[in-house]
Amino acid sequence: MGYNNNVIDELKSRINIVDVIGRVVSLTKTGSNFKGVCPFHNEKTPSFIVSETKQIFTCFGCGAKGDAIEFVMKYYSLTFQEAIEKLAEEYNVRLTNYNFKKDENLDRYYEVNKIAARFFYDAFTKGENPGYTYMRKRGLTDETLKKFGIGYADSGWTTLRDYLKEAKVSDKEMLDLGLVSKKGERYFDKFRNRVMFPIFNTMGKVIGFGGRILDDGMPKYLNSSESSVFKKKNNLYGLNFTKGDIGDADNAIIVEGYMDLISLYQNGIKNVAASLGTALTENQCRLIERYSKNIVLSYDSDKAGVNAAYRGIDIVRGTGGRAKVLEISGEKDPDDYVRKKGKDAFDKLVKNAIPGAEFMLNNNKMKYDLTDKMKVLEYIRSTIPIFDKLSPVESDIYISKLSEELGISAQAIKMEISGKEIKRKPRAVQETFKIQESYISNVEKNLIRIMISNPYYLSKLVEEDFKFESTLGDRVIEVINNNYKSENVIDFEEFIKYFELEQESILRDIYNQILIGSEEDDFFNQCISSHKYGKYKKRESELIDLIAVAEDDGNEIKVDELTRELMEVSLEVRKFRRN
């Protein structure tokens, strides 16, 4: 069946394999192909062939073969995703989010982060240290500190690195995960003299760290570097602990920082998550909205906090949520407020949180002197972008409020708003994961769908020795094995909560768009047959290309070997056609 992804296809269309390989291998033109010494094994006589026409490489010495992407993966020791990103950067192709093939490093990276988290925690709890002293002064109890796995990184330059080296962790792994930094040939700990906050995904795996400095150094807060397991835009701090509380309350309070969340949690306000010090992202909203569509934005009261609230309102609305803004008066942030005034006072703030549209209108109004009639007109016109985002009912509600406040008829305000907006700018198309859904083959989508419909078919897949190529397929098997193996029915809305955000949207489309019908066995058998046929067809195509390359190179022995295999594969293809 193969893959069908517009972005991958665009990347391949821009790549010339001779250019990609020619940067690192000396190639000589021989007939219609290029020849060089294979970079993957020791040889004196060149047997490494690059076909510009077919955009493939093959080595008749060691058997290495593939396209430009596979060469980059093998030569630079990169994952599929990393190879794509490297080539995309070099050829100026914009990438969005994929469902890449399984990255074999993920489990290892989770394990390394877990080892580091335990190291920081032990340093924090098993001896006197300034990190523990600081957190206790901030009013946090031992129970809370243990709950969140708080740790301490001392001021040494290689304390963590030395420990991880003893645990058989390589410098590359440490560097990939942002646990160390490198200058020249020197490696040193990235986090020094900091309180450490381990960051977990919703499955409870450590994906990164945040560190707060304990002196006047900068930056005040430092996060792990982005890695294959840590993407800030896709995760929320504390959600692994609080997702149940958010679902129970049907309300999620979003704060900016680690300390805000931990302080609120200790004071009994547990339906909370933190946006890792960044502006709230669309992906984070989609994640939190698994548990509640009602979002309360609780940011600092300074200008940056107000701007973050503006952006957050738009993001929440764009993903189908309902946004309100919590206004904290007299204190800088939620942490200060709840420590000084307590849970009841904070609960009251949440109850009185302002709807997003009202918050934006109120803040906009503060820019104008409404005793000046011309400024009133300017103010009304300035609200056009806000009203543009509202539903007709919301517009009527807030136009009526403006009418009361300004002493101007609602009809006049409505006409002013609609009449002055002669030409609105087109709205930006919001990126979704649906574009990338097609990267999973149709066969794999169908098999995922039937397993969700009836977990019994997982055992049938095992009998067929079927292996998924997509990360999503592997994860579906893992979730069913761990949670639904003895069940006949899966509650889909509960099922998707076991998946990361990138996979949820794809699963929803698979579940809603693929119809199985009453004959489940026939559906399953057709999927397996289609998969086997696709494998044979793919190999048949590969062999035809390889034979052409071998013929161009005059390698008769290889031609004979490949031709015999082609005859066997073609026979299997014909069997499927007859069936």
C-alpha positions in Angstrom: 0.0 0.0 0.0 2.9 2.4 0.8 2.6 5.8 2.3 0.9 8.9 1.0 2.1 12.1 2.6 2.1 15.4 0.8 5.0 16.9 2.8 7.2 13.8 2.4 6.4 13.7 -1.3 7.4 17.4 -1.6 10.6 16.8 0.2 11.5 13.8 -2.0 10.7 15.9 -5.1 13.2 18.5 -4.1 16.0 16.1 -3.2 18.5 14.8 -5.7 20.1 11.7 -4.2 23.3 12.3 -6.0 23.6 15.7 -4.3 22.8 14.3 -0.9 25.2 11.4 -1.1 27.8 13.3 -3.1 28.4 15.6 -0.1 30.0 12.7 1.9 30.9 10.1 -0.8 33.2 10.8 -3.8 31.0 9.7 -6.8 32.2 9.1 -10.4 29.8 9.0 -13.3 29.7 5.5 -15.0 27.1 5.3 -17.7 23.7 6.4 -16.4 24.7 5.8 -12.8 27.3 7.1 -10.2 29.8 4.8 -8.4 31.8 5.2 -5.3 33.4 3.5 -2.3 30.7 2.3 0.1 30.6 4.4 3.3 29.0 1.5 5.3 31.8 -1.2 5.0 35.5 -1.4 4.1 36.2 -2.0 0.5 38.9 -1.1 -2.0 36.9 -1.8 -5.3 33.9 0.5 -5.5 30.6 -1.4 -5.4 28.4 1.4 -4.2 26.0 2.5 -7.0 23.7 5.6 -7.0 21.0 5.8 -9.6 20.0 9.4 -10.3 17.1 8.2 -12.5 15.5 6.0 -9.9 16.7 8.1 -6.9 18.1 5.1 -5.0 21.4 3.7 -3.8 22.6 0.2 -3.5 25.8 -1.5 -2.5 26.5 -4.9 -4.1 29.1 -5.5 -1.4 27.3 -5.2 1.9 23.7 -5.0 0.6 22.9 -1.5 1.9 20.1 0.1 -0.2 17.4 2.7 -0.1 16.5 6.3 -1.0 18.0 9.6 0.1 16.1 9.5 3.4 17.3 6.0 4.3 20.9 7.0 3.4 20.8 10.0 5.7 19.4 7.8 8.5 22.1 5.2 8.1 25.1 7.5 7.5 24.4 10.0 10.3 22.8 7.5 12.7 19.5 9.4 12.8 16.0 8.3 13.4 13.5 8.6 10.5 12.1 11.8 12.0 15.6 13.3 12.5 16.5 12.5 9.0 13.4 14.2 7.6 14.0 17.3 9.7 17.6 17.5 8.6 16.7 17.2 4.9 13.8 19.6 5.3 16.0 22.2 6.8 18.6 21.8 4.0 16.0 21.9 1.2 13.7 24.6 2.8 10.6 22.4 3.2 8.3 23.3 6.0 7.3 20.5 8.3 4.2 20.1 10.3 3.4 17.2 12.7 3.8 13.6 11.5 3.0 10.2 12.8 6.5 8.9 12.3 7.6 5.3 12.3 8.5 4.0 15.8 11.6 5.7 17.3 13.5 2.9 19.0 15.2 5.5 21.2 12.1 6.6 23.0 12.0 3.9 25.7 15.7 4.4 26.3 15.3 8.2 26.6 12.4 7.7 29.1 14.6 5.5 31.1 17.6 7.9 31.1 15.3 10.8 32.3 13.9 8.5 35.0 17.5 7.8 36.2 18.3 11.5 36.2 15.0 12.3 38.1 15.9 9.8 40.8 19.4 11.3 41.1 18.0 14.8 41.6 15.4 13.6 44.0 18.0 11.8 46.1 20.2 14.9 46.2 17.2 16.8 47.4 16.1 14.4 50.1 19.1 12.6 51.5 21.2 15.5 52.8 21.2 19.2 53.7 21.1 21.3 50.5 20.0 24.8 49.5 17.2 23.5 47.2 15.3 21.9 50.1 15.8 24.9 52.3 14.4 27.2 49.6 11.3 25.1 48.9 10.5 24.8 52.6 10.8 28.5 53.0 8.2 28.8 50.2 5.8 27.0 52.4 5.8 23.6 50.7 5.5 20.4 52.8 7.5 17.3 52.5 4.4 15.5 51.3 4.0 17.9 48.4 7.6 17.9 47.5 7.6 14.1 47.4 4.3 14.1 45.3 5.9 16.1 42.6 9.3 14.4 42.8 11.2 17.7 43.4 14.9 17.4 43.1 18.1 19.4 43.4 21.1 19.9 41.1 24.2 21.1 42.9 26.6 23.7 41.6 29.2 21.1 40.3 30.0 21.2 36.6 29.8 17.4 36.0 28.0 15.9 39.0 25.1 14.5 37.0 27.2 13.5 34.0 29.6 11.5 36.2 26.7 9.7 37.8 25.1 8.9 34.4 28.4 7.7 33.0 28.5 5.2 35.8 25.0 4.2 34.8 26.2 3.5 31.3 24.5 6.5 29.7 26.4 7.9 26.7 27.2 11.6 26.2 25.1 11.6 23.1 22.0 10.4 25.0 22.6 13.1 27.7 23.1 15.7 25.0 20.0 14.6 23.1 17.9 15.0 26.2 19.4 18.3 27.3 20.9 17.0 30.5 24.3 18.2 29.6 25.7 21.0 27.3 28.8 20.9 25.2 31.4 23.4 24.4 34.2 22.3 22.1 35.0 18.8 23.3 33.9 19.6 26.9 30.6 18.2 28.3 29.1 19.8 31.5 25.8 19.6 33.4 23.1 21.9 32.0 21.4 22.3 35.4 23.5 23.6 38.2 22.5 25.1 41.6 18.8 24.7 40.8 15.7 23.2 42.3 14.6 20.6 39.8 11.0 20.0 38.6 10.6 16.7 36.7 8.1 17.0 33.9 5.9 14.0 33.2 3.6 13.3 30.2 0.1 12.1 30.8 1.3 8.5 30.9 3.6 9.3 33.9 6.9 9.1 32.0 9.6 11.7 32.7 10.1 13.7 29.5 12.1 16.6 30.7 13.0 19.0 33.5 12.6 22.5 34.7 15.1 24.1 37.0 14.8 27.2 39.2 18.0 29.0 40.0 18.9 29.4 43.7 21.0 32.6 43.4 20.8 35.7 41.3 22.0 33.9 38.2 20.0 33.8 34.9 17.8 32.5 33.5 15.6 32.3 36.5 13.9 29.2 35.1 15.6 26.8 32.7 13.8 24.0 30.8 15.2 20.9 29.1 16.0 21.2 25.5 13.4 20.0 23.0 13.9 16.3 22.2 12.1 13.4 20.7 10.4 12.9 24.0 9.9 16.5 25.1 8.0 19.1 23.1 6.8 22.0 25.3 4.0 22.9 23.0 2.5 19.4 23.4 2.6 19.0 27.2 1.4 20.6 30.4 3.2 20.5 33.7 1.3 18.6 36.4 -1.4 17.2 34.2 -0.4 13.6 35.0 -1.3 14.3 38.6 -4.4 16.6 38.1 -6.2 15.2 35.0 -8.7 13.3 37.2 -9.4 16.4 39.3 -10.0 18.5 36.2 -12.4 15.9 34.9 -14.3 15.8 38.2 -14.5 19.6 38.5 -15.2 19.9 34.7 -13.0 22.9 34.9 -9.2 23.4 34.3 -7.2 26.3 35.7 -4.2 27.1 33.6 -1.2 28.8 35.3 2.2 29.8 34.0 4.7 28.3 36.3 5.7 25.2 38.3 5.4 27.0 41.7 2.0 28.4 40.9 0.7 24.8 40.2 2.4 23.2 43.2 1.2 25.9 45.6 -2.4 25.7 44.4 -2.3 21.9 44.6 -1.0 21.9 48.2 -3.8 24.4 49.1 -6.5 22.0 47.8 -7.0 23.5 44.3 -6.1 20.5 42.2 -7.9 21.1 38.9 -4.9 22.9 37.6 -2.1 22.6 34.9 0.8 24.8 33.9 1.9 25.8 30.4 5.6 25.3 31.0 6.4 29.0 30.9 5.3 29.4 27.3 2.2 31.0 25.8 -0.7 28.5 25.7 -0.5 26.5 22.5 -3.2 24.9 20.4 -1.8 21.4 21.1 -1.9 22.0 24.9 -5.5 23.1 24.6 -6.5 20.0 22.7 -4.8 18.0 25.5 -6.5 19.7 28.4 -9.8 19.6 26.6 -9.8 15.8 26.8 -10.8 16.4 30.5 -12.8 19.6 30.3 -13.8 22.2 27.8 -14.0 24.9 30.5 -10.7 26.7 30.8 -9.8 29.4 33.3 -6.7 31.3 32.5 -4.8 32.4 35.6 -1.8 34.4 34.5 0.2 37.2 36.2 -1.4 40.5 36.4 1.4 42.4 34.5 1.3 43.4 30.8 2.9 40.1 29.7 0.2 38.2 31.6 -2.6 40.2 30.0 -1.1 39.5 26.5 -0.8 35.8 27.4 -4.5 35.8 28.4 -5.5 37.5 25.1 -3.7 34.8 23.1 -5.0 32.1 25.3 -8.6 33.1 24.8 -8.2 32.9 21.0 -6.5 29.5 21.3 -9.1 28.0 23.6 -11.9 29.3 21.4 -10.2 27.9 18.3 -10.1 24.4 19.7 -13.7 24.4 20.8 -13.2 25.3 24.5 -14.8 27.9 26.7 -12.3 30.5 28.0 -12.5 32.6 31.1 -9.9 34.8 32.8 -9.1 34.9 36.5 -8.1 38.4 37.6 -5.9 38.5 40.7 -5.9 41.9 42.4 -3.3 42.9 44.9 -0.9 40.0 44.3 1.5 39.2 41.5 0.6 35.6 40.8 -1.6 32.7 41.9 1.2 31.3 44.2 1.4 34.6 46.2 -2.4 34.9 46.3 -3.3 31.5 47.6 -0.5 31.4 50.2 -1.6 34.7 51.7 -5.4 34.4 51.3 -6.2 30.7 51.2 -8.3 28.3 49.2 -11.7 29.8 49.8 -10.6 33.2 48.5 -9.0 31.6 45.4 -12.2 29.5 44.8 -14.2 32.8 44.8 -11.9 34.3 42.2 -12.4 31.2 40.0 -16.2 31.4 40.4 -16.1 35.1 39.4 -13.7 34.6 36.5 -14.6 36.8 33.5 -15.6 35.3 30.1 -12.9 35.8 27.5 -14.8 38.2 25.3 -15.7 40.4 28.3 -12.1 40.4 29.5 -10.9 41.6 26.1 -13.5 44.3 25.8 -12.8 45.6 29.3 -9.0 45.7 28.7 -9.6 47.4 25.3 -11.8 50.0 26.9 -9.1 51.1 29.4 -7.1 52.5 26.4 -9.7 55.2 25.7 -11.0 58.3 27.4 -14.7 57.7 27.1 -15.6 61.2 28.2 -14.5 62.3 24.7 -17.2 61.5 22.1 -14.6 60.9 19.4 -12.7 58.5 21.6 -16.0 56.6 22.2 -16.3 56.2 18.4 -12.7 55.0 18.2 -13.3 52.5 21.0 -16.4 51.1 19.3 -14.4 50.6 16.1 -11.5 49.1 17.9 -13.8 46.3 19.1 -14.4 45.0 15.6 -11.6 42.3 15.8 -13.1 41.1 19.1 -16.7 40.9 17.8 -15.4 39.1 14.6 -14.5 36.1 16.8 -17.9 35.9 18.6 -21.0 33.9 17.7 -24.2 35.9 16.8 -25.6 35.3 20.3 -22.4 36.4 22.0 -22.3 39.5 19.8 -25.8 40.5 20.8 -25.1 40.0 24.5 -22.0 42.2 24.4 -23.4 44.8 22.1 -26.3 45.2 24.6 -23.7 45.7 27.4 -21.8 48.3 25.3 -25.2 50.0 24.7 -25.9 50.3 28.4 -22.3 51.4 29.3 -22.0 54.1 26.5 -25.6 55.3 26.3 -25.8 54.5 22.6 -28.4 52.3 21.0 -27.6 48.7 20.3 -28.7 49.1 16.7 -26.3 52.0 16.1 -23.4 50.1 17.6 -24.2 47.0 15.5 -24.3 49.1 12.3 -21.0 50.8 13.2 -19.3 47.5 13.8 -20.6 45.8 10.6 -20.4 49.0 8.4 -16.8 49.8 9.2 -15.4 46.4 8.6 -15.5 46.7 4.8 -12.8 44.0 4.2 -11.7 41.7 6.9 -8.5 39.9 6.8 -8.8 36.2 6.1 -8.4 34.1 9.1 -5.3 32.0 9.3 -5.9 28.3 8.6 -5.3 26.5 11.9 -2.9 23.5 11.6 -4.3 20.2 12.7 -3.0 16.6 12.8 -5.4 15.5 10.2 -3.0 16.4 7.4 -0.6 13.8 8.7 -3.1 11.1 9.2 -2.5 9.6 5.8 1.0 8.8 6.8 -0.4 5.6 8.3 -1.2 3.1 5.6 -4.9 2.3 5.0 -4.3 -1.3 6.1 -3.0 -0.2 9.4 -5.9 2.2 9.9 -8.4 -0.6 9.2 -6.7 -3.0 11.6 -6.6 -0.3 14.3 -10.3 0.3 13.8 -11.3 -3.4 14.1 -9.2 -3.8 17.2 -11.0 -0.9 18.8 -14.3 -2.4 17.7 -13.4 -5.9 19.1 -10.1 -6.5 21.1 -10.4 -10.1 20.1 -8.7 -9.3 16.8 -5.4 -8.5 18.6 -4.9 -12.2 19.1 -5.6 -12.8 15.4 -2.9 -10.2 14.5 -0.5 -12.1 16.7 -1.3 -15.3 14.9 -0.6 -13.6 11.6 2.7 -12.3 13.0 1.6 -8.8 11.8 4.0 -6.0 12.7 2.8 -2.4 12.6 5.1 0.2 11.0 3.4 3.1 12.7 4.0 4.3 16.3 0.2 4.5 16.7 -0.4 0.9 15.8 2.2 -0.2 18.4 0.6 2.0 21.0 -2.9 0.7 20.3 -1.7 -2.9 20.9 0.1 -1.9 24.1 -3.1 -0.1 25.5 -5.3 -3.1 24.6 -2.9 -5.6 26.1 -2.7 -3.6 29.3 -6.3 -2.6 29.7 -8.8 -4.4 27.5 -7.3 -7.8 26.7 -10.1 -9.7 28.5 -12.9 -7.4 27.3 -15.1 -7.6 24.3 -16.1 -3.9 24.2 -14.0 -0.7 24.4 -15.4 2.6 25.5 -13.7 4.8 22.9 -13.8 8.1 24.9 -12.0 6.3 27.8 -9.7 4.5 25.4 -8.2 7.7 23.8 -7.2 9.0 27.1 -4.3 6.6 27.0 -2.8 8.3 24.0 -0.7 11.4 23.5 -2.2 14.4 21.9 -0.7 13.8 18.4 -2.4 10.4 18.2 -5.8 11.4 19.6 -6.9 13.3 16.5 -5.8 10.5 14.2 -7.6 7.9 16.2 -10.8 9.9 16.2 -10.8 10.1 12.4 -10.1 6.4 12.1 -12.9 5.6 14.5 -15.5 7.9 12.9 -14.6 7.4 9.2 -14.0 3.7 8.9 -17.0 1.4 8.8 -16.6 -2.3 9.4 -20.0 -3.8 8.8 -21.4 -6.9 10.2 -18.9 -9.4 8.8 -15.9 -8.6 11.0 -13.9 -11.7 10.0 -14.2 -10.9 6.3 -13.1 -7.3 7.0 -10.0 -8.6 9.0 -9.1 -11.2 6.4 -9.2 -8.6 3.6 -6.9 -6.4 5.6 -4.3 -9.1 6.1 -4.5 -10.1 2.4 -4.1 -6.5 1.3 -1.1 -6.1 3.6 0.6 -9.2 2.3 -0.1 -8.2 -1.3 1.3 -4.7 -0.6 4.5 -6.2 0.8 5.1 -8.4 -2.2 4.3 -5.6 -4.7 6.7 -3.3 -2.9 9.5 -5.9 -3.0 8.7 -6.6 -6.7 9.2 -2.9 -7.5 12.4 -2.8 -5.5 13.8 -5.8 -7.3 13.0 -4.3 -10.7 15.0 -1.2 -9.8 17.9 -3.2 -8.3 18.1 -5.4 -11.4 18.3 -2.3 -13.6 21.1 -0.8 -11.5 23.0 -4.1 -11.5 22.6 -4.4 -15.3 23.9 -0.9 -15.8 26.9 -1.9 -13.6 27.5 -5.0 -15.6 27.2 -7.2 -12.5 25.8 -10.4 -14.1 26.0 -12.5 -10.9 23.9 -10.0 -9.0 21.4 -9.8 -11.9 20.9 -13.5 -11.8 20.4 -13.6 -8.0 17.9 -10.7 -8.1 16.1 -12.2 -11.1 15.5 -15.5 -9.3 14.0 -13.6 -6.3 11.9 -11.5 -8.6 10.4 -14.6 -10.2 9.4 -16.0 -6.7 7.9 -12.7 -5.6 6.0 -12.2 -8.9 4.5 -15.6 -8.5 3.1 -14.6 -5.0 1.7 -11.4 -6.6 -0.1 -13.4 -9.3 -1.6 -15.6 -6.6 -3.2 -12.6 -4.9 -4.5 -11.3 -8.2 -6.2 -14.7 -8.9 -7.8 -14.6 -5.5 
